[in-house]
Amino acid sequence: MTSTRLLYNDDEYIDGLLESSPAIIDAIYRQFAKKISSYILQHGGNRKDAAHIFEIALTDIYGYARRHSIELTARFEPFLMLICKIAWRKEVERRGMDLREEAEAEIAALDNTHLKYAREIVENGNKKRCWIQLYYQLSPACQEALQKALIRPVTDGAGTDPQPTAGLPPELSAPCMATLIKSNLTQRSGNGMMPGNIEQAALYVMNELPESEKQSFEQLLNEQPALQEIIAQGREAIEWIRRSLTPDNTKRELMQLLADMRQRWFYGKERDTNRMGWYVMGITVLAMLIAGLLFISPWHKDVYRQFAPTEMIHHPVPDNDTSRLLHEASRNFNRRRFTAAIQQLDRVVQLDPSNSFARYYRGVSLVEINRQPQAREDLQAVFNSNKPIRYDAAFYMALSFLKERDKQRALDWLLKIPPQAAVYAKAQKLMEELR
């Protein structure tokens, strides 16, 4: 069973993404995920492609709406579908695949304003991914130098320095920016500029060009369109790297919700049905039915192991101690090295006691190694918070009691999970097993 919430104003979809609302995101997946999946499967992709395109469409809408006011007077469905279709066509083009040309039906349903929104959302998302990919191809020293130059700790609510640099020596940050610009120009086939001009342009965009050289450089800039393009590339790099590395707790929660939805709506069937004949599908379904019949006997089930598996999703930005620890913890967690994951999550909680994400996965890890009292302390704290993962914590509280064969207390916790929670359907299935 899923959320039955009805949305009478399509703007609520945008608001729900901006607020990382489990109910709204559930409604988005329930109403549109299968349609996007069907389109991707019919146009050369597979289920993983569909999940990827759907997620980047939603995160790109989130990123755009954070900085621009989107007045959605059209329906959300054609708007989202068009963004996904444009994104998929660009991905197909990147892979060098052929995709037949066809008119997108959604264009007729959207006015020029909404078409502009859609194209800008896809374009901005592609720029962000391009620059952050190039950033992570830099050496660790360059990554650290640019991060220190572009991001400063949140002390005044702003989170970023209005100037690109914060006193970092130009002999380190500017050459790193020059390398970044060169990499981007190489991807775009270059424009014939000499490396010296790029080095000087990097100093200029990082506000590190000496005053004695600035006037002559700006005069040269007015005369050379190619140099103007390099400056534009440098400023674009600063903008997108800063946006990507600046801490955003709401986006982190959104990414966790999307990861849960991905498992539920796209990865339930691992096979690529786009490439399977009906005969093979029939054999697969028959095998599943037989396996289901064999699995029906409750005394042969390990119900905990059936419902416990989960994945720790973490994107290593910004590049600070907490993020690095979470990244290492996620690697250990996903490889079932729970003791090692707990050690790293302990350090995260020491650095940031309010980090519900770390406490949740530490609680799950503690459940896995049968340290139930300590696990429940973490899971209870997450449940008492107002974070979207509070109901995931309730689900693992139930599993902790299930490991102790206390079905009644497990059911009590499952009953705390409301229909709008992403984990609600999974909780209902577990309740059916326990009753």
C-alpha positions in Angstrom: 0.0 0.0 0.0 1.2 3.5 -0.8 0.2 7.0 0.1 -3.2 8.0 -1.2 -2.6 11.8 -0.9 -4.2 13.8 -3.8 -2.5 16.9 -5.0 -4.9 19.6 -6.3 -2.1 22.2 -7.0 0.8 20.9 -9.1 3.0 23.5 -7.5 2.9 21.2 -4.4 5.3 18.8 -6.3 7.9 21.6 -6.5 7.3 22.6 -2.9 7.6 19.0 -1.8 11.0 18.6 -3.4 12.2 21.8 -1.8 11.1 20.5 1.6 12.2 16.9 1.0 8.6 15.8 1.9 8.3 12.0 2.0 4.6 12.2 1.2 5.1 14.4 -2.0 8.0 12.3 -3.2 6.0 9.2 -2.7 3.2 10.7 -4.8 5.7 11.7 -7.5 7.1 8.1 -7.8 3.6 6.5 -7.5 2.2 8.6 -10.4 5.1 9.1 -12.7 7.9 6.5 -12.2 6.3 3.8 -14.3 5.7 6.1 -17.2 9.3 7.3 -17.2 10.5 3.7 -16.9 8.3 2.6 -19.8 9.7 5.5 -22.0 13.3 4.7 -21.3 12.8 0.9 -21.8 11.2 1.6 -25.2 14.1 4.0 -26.2 17.2 1.9 -25.7 17.6 2.0 -22.0 17.1 -0.3 -19.0 15.7 0.0 -15.5 18.9 1.4 -14.1 18.9 4.0 -16.8 15.3 4.9 -15.9 16.1 5.2 -12.2 19.1 7.4 -13.0 17.2 9.7 -15.3 14.3 10.0 -12.9 16.6 10.9 -10.0 18.6 13.5 -11.8 15.5 15.1 -13.2 14.1 15.5 -9.6 17.4 16.7 -8.2 17.9 19.1 -11.1 14.4 20.5 -10.5 15.3 20.9 -6.8 18.6 22.7 -7.6 16.9 25.0 -10.1 13.9 25.8 -7.8 16.3 26.6 -5.0 17.6 29.6 -6.9 14.7 30.5 -9.3 11.0 31.0 -8.7 9.1 28.4 -10.7 5.5 29.3 -11.2 4.0 26.1 -12.4 0.7 27.0 -14.2 0.8 23.9 -16.3 0.4 20.3 -15.1 3.5 18.7 -13.5 3.3 15.5 -15.5 4.2 16.9 -19.0 6.8 19.2 -17.3 8.6 16.3 -15.6 8.2 14.0 -18.6 9.8 16.5 -20.9 12.8 17.0 -18.6 13.3 13.3 -18.4 13.1 12.9 -22.2 15.5 15.7 -22.9 17.9 14.3 -20.3 17.7 10.8 -21.8 18.3 12.1 -25.3 21.4 13.9 -24.1 22.6 10.7 -22.4 22.0 8.7 -25.5 24.0 11.2 -27.5 26.8 11.1 -25.0 26.9 7.3 -25.4 27.0 7.5 -29.2 23.8 5.6 -29.6 21.2 6.2 -32.3 17.7 7.3 -31.2 15.0 7.9 -33.7 13.8 11.5 -33.9 10.2 12.0 -32.8 8.1 15.0 -31.7 7.7 15.2 -27.9 3.9 15.3 -27.1 4.6 17.3 -23.9 5.7 20.3 -25.9 2.2 20.9 -27.0 1.0 20.9 -23.4 3.5 23.5 -22.2 3.8 27.2 -22.9 7.1 29.0 -23.7 7.8 29.8 -20.1 7.6 26.1 -19.0 9.6 25.0 -22.0 12.3 27.5 -21.0 12.2 26.1 -17.4 12.6 22.6 -18.7 15.5 23.3 -21.0 17.3 25.4 -18.4 16.9 22.7 -15.7 18.5 20.1 -17.9 21.2 22.4 -19.1 22.1 23.5 -15.5 22.1 19.9 -14.3 24.5 18.9 -17.1 26.8 21.8 -16.3 26.8 21.0 -12.6 27.7 17.3 -13.3 30.3 18.2 -15.8 32.2 20.6 -13.5 32.0 18.4 -10.4 33.2 15.4 -12.4 36.2 17.5 -13.6 36.8 18.7 -10.0 37.0 15.1 -8.8 39.5 14.3 -11.5 41.9 16.9 -10.0 44.6 15.8 -7.5 43.5 15.7 -3.8 45.7 18.8 -3.2 43.9 20.7 -5.9 40.5 19.6 -4.7 41.4 20.9 -1.2 42.8 24.1 -2.5 39.7 24.9 -4.5 37.4 23.9 -1.7 39.1 26.2 0.7 39.1 29.0 -1.9 35.4 28.7 -2.8 33.7 27.5 0.4 34.0 28.7 4.0 32.4 27.3 7.1 28.8 28.5 7.8 29.2 31.2 10.4 26.8 33.9 9.3 24.1 31.9 7.7 25.3 32.6 4.2 27.6 29.5 3.8 29.8 30.9 1.1 32.3 33.7 0.7 31.1 36.4 -1.8 34.7 36.4 -3.1 36.1 33.3 -4.8 39.2 33.1 -2.6 39.7 33.4 1.2 43.4 34.3 1.4 44.6 31.1 -0.2 48.0 31.6 -2.0 47.5 32.1 -5.8 50.4 29.7 -6.5 48.1 26.8 -5.5 44.5 27.8 -6.2 44.9 29.6 -9.5 46.9 26.8 -11.2 44.3 24.3 -10.1 41.5 26.5 -11.6 43.6 26.7 -14.8 43.8 22.9 -14.9 40.0 22.7 -14.5 39.4 25.2 -17.3 41.8 23.3 -19.6 40.1 20.0 -18.9 36.7 21.5 -19.8 38.1 23.1 -23.0 39.6 19.8 -24.0 36.2 18.1 -23.6 34.7 20.8 -25.8 37.6 20.3 -28.4 39.4 23.4 -27.3 39.5 26.9 -28.8 43.2 27.4 -29.6 44.1 29.6 -26.7 47.7 29.5 -25.5 48.2 28.0 -22.0 49.6 31.3 -20.7 46.4 33.1 -21.3 44.5 30.4 -19.4 46.9 30.7 -16.5 46.4 34.5 -16.4 42.6 34.1 -16.8 42.6 31.7 -13.8 44.3 34.3 -11.7 41.8 36.9 -12.9 38.6 34.8 -12.0 40.1 33.8 -8.7 40.7 37.5 -7.9 44.5 36.9 -7.6 45.8 38.7 -10.6 48.2 41.5 -9.4 46.8 45.0 -9.8 49.8 45.9 -12.0 48.6 43.4 -14.6 44.9 43.7 -14.3 44.4 46.8 -16.4 46.3 45.5 -19.4 44.6 42.1 -19.0 41.1 43.7 -19.0 42.0 45.6 -22.1 43.0 42.4 -23.8 39.8 40.8 -22.6 37.7 43.5 -24.3 39.5 42.7 -27.6 39.5 38.9 -27.6 36.2 36.9 -27.6 38.1 33.7 -27.1 39.6 35.1 -23.8 36.1 36.2 -22.8 34.9 32.6 -23.3 37.7 31.3 -21.0 36.7 33.9 -18.3 33.1 32.8 -18.6 34.2 29.2 -18.2 36.1 30.0 -15.1 33.3 31.9 -13.5 30.9 29.1 -14.4 33.3 26.6 -12.7 33.3 28.7 -9.6 29.5 28.9 -9.5 28.8 25.2 -10.0 31.6 23.8 -7.7 30.5 26.2 -5.0 26.9 25.1 -5.4 27.8 21.4 -5.3 30.2 21.6 -2.3 28.2 23.9 -0.1 26.5 21.8 2.6 22.8 21.2 2.0 21.1 19.1 4.6 17.7 19.2 2.8 19.3 17.8 -0.4 21.1 15.1 1.6 17.7 14.0 3.0 16.2 14.2 -0.5 18.9 11.9 -1.8 18.2 9.4 0.9 14.5 9.4 0.1 15.3 9.0 -3.6 17.6 6.0 -2.9 14.7 4.4 -0.9 12.3 5.0 -3.8 14.8 3.7 -6.3 14.8 0.3 -4.6 11.1 0.3 -4.4 10.1 1.4 -7.9 13.0 0.5 -10.2 15.2 -2.2 -8.7 12.5 -4.6 -7.6 13.2 -6.4 -10.8 16.9 -6.6 -11.6 16.5 -8.1 -15.0 16.6 -5.9 -18.1 13.1 -6.8 -19.4 13.8 -4.5 -22.4 16.1 -7.2 -23.7 14.2 -10.3 -22.6 11.8 -12.1 -24.9 8.4 -13.1 -23.7 9.4 -16.7 -23.6 12.3 -15.9 -21.1 10.0 -13.7 -19.1 7.5 -16.5 -18.8 10.1 -19.0 -17.6 11.3 -16.4 -15.0 7.7 -15.8 -13.7 7.2 -19.6 -13.5 10.4 -20.0 -11.5 9.4 -17.2 -9.2 6.0 -18.8 -8.5 7.7 -22.1 -7.7 10.2 -20.4 -5.4 7.3 -18.6 -3.8 5.5 -21.8 -3.1 8.6 -23.3 -1.6 9.2 -20.2 0.5 5.6 -20.2 1.9 6.3 -22.4 4.9 6.8 -20.0 7.7 9.1 -22.3 9.7 11.7 -22.1 6.8 11.8 -18.3 6.7 14.3 -16.0 8.1 12.0 -13.0 8.2 14.6 -10.6 9.6 17.0 -11.4 6.8 14.2 -11.0 4.3 13.4 -7.4 5.4 16.7 -6.1 6.9 18.9 -5.5 3.9 19.5 -1.8 3.1 22.1 0.4 1.5 23.9 3.4 2.9 24.0 6.2 0.2 26.4 9.0 0.7 27.8 11.6 -1.7 31.3 12.8 -0.6 30.6 16.5 -0.7 31.5 18.8 0.9 35.1 17.5 1.3 35.5 17.8 5.1 36.2 15.4 8.0 32.5 14.4 8.5 31.9 13.8 4.8 35.1 11.7 4.5 34.1 9.6 7.5 30.6 9.1 6.2 32.0 8.0 2.8 34.2 5.4 4.4 31.4 4.3 6.7 29.1 3.8 3.7 31.7 1.6 2.0 32.1 -0.6 5.1 28.3 -0.7 5.7 27.5 -1.8 2.2 30.2 -4.5 2.4 28.6 -5.7 5.7 31.7 -4.6 7.7 29.4 -3.2 10.4 32.0 -3.0 13.2 34.3 -0.9 11.1 31.3 1.3 10.0 30.3 1.8 13.6 33.8 3.0 14.5 33.6 5.7 11.8 30.0 6.6 12.6 31.1 7.1 16.2 33.5 9.7 15.1 30.9 11.4 13.0 28.5 11.6 15.9 31.3 13.0 18.1 31.9 15.7 15.6 28.2 16.4 15.0 25.9 14.9 17.7 22.8 16.2 15.8 23.7 14.1 12.6 20.6 11.9 12.3 21.9 10.3 9.2 25.0 8.9 11.0 23.0 7.9 14.1 20.4 6.0 11.9 23.1 3.9 10.1 25.0 3.4 13.4 21.7 2.1 14.9 21.1 -0.2 11.9 24.7 -1.5 12.2 24.3 -2.2 15.9 21.1 -4.2 15.2 23.1 -6.3 12.7 25.8 -7.2 15.2 23.1 -7.9 18.0 23.8 -4.9 20.2 20.1 -4.1 20.5 20.1 -1.8 23.5 22.7 0.6 22.0 21.0 0.3 18.6 17.6 1.4 20.1 19.2 4.5 21.7 20.3 5.7 18.3 17.1 4.7 16.5 14.9 6.2 19.2 16.8 9.5 18.9 16.3 9.5 15.1 12.6 8.7 15.5 12.2 11.6 18.0 13.6 14.0 15.5 11.7 15.6 12.7 13.8 14.1 9.9 12.3 12.2 6.9 14.2 9.0 8.0 12.4 8.9 11.4 10.1 6.2 10.1 13.0 4.2 8.7 14.3 4.3 12.2 10.9 3.0 13.4 11.1 0.1 10.9 14.5 -0.9 12.3 13.3 -0.6 15.8 10.8 -3.2 14.9 13.5 -5.4 13.4 15.6 -5.1 16.5 12.7 -6.6 18.5 12.1 -9.2 15.8 15.7 -10.4 16.3 14.7 -11.1 19.9 11.5 -12.9 18.8 9.4 -10.2 20.5 6.7 -9.9 17.7 4.3 -7.8 19.7 6.8 -5.0 20.3 7.9 -5.3 16.7 4.3 -4.8 15.6 3.9 -1.9 18.0 6.7 -0.1 16.2 5.4 -0.9 12.7 2.1 0.6 13.6 3.8 4.0 14.2 4.7 4.2 10.5 2.1 6.3 8.6 0.9 5.7 5.0 2.9 8.7 3.6 6.2 7.3 4.8 8.5 5.8 2.1 8.9 2.6 4.1 5.2 2.2 4.7 4.6 -0.5 2.1 7.6 -2.5 3.4 6.2 -2.2 6.9 2.8 -3.5 5.9 4.4 -6.6 4.3 6.4 -7.3 7.4 3.2 -6.9 9.5 1.6 -9.5 7.3 4.5 -11.9 7.9 4.3 -11.4 11.7 0.5 -11.9 12.1 
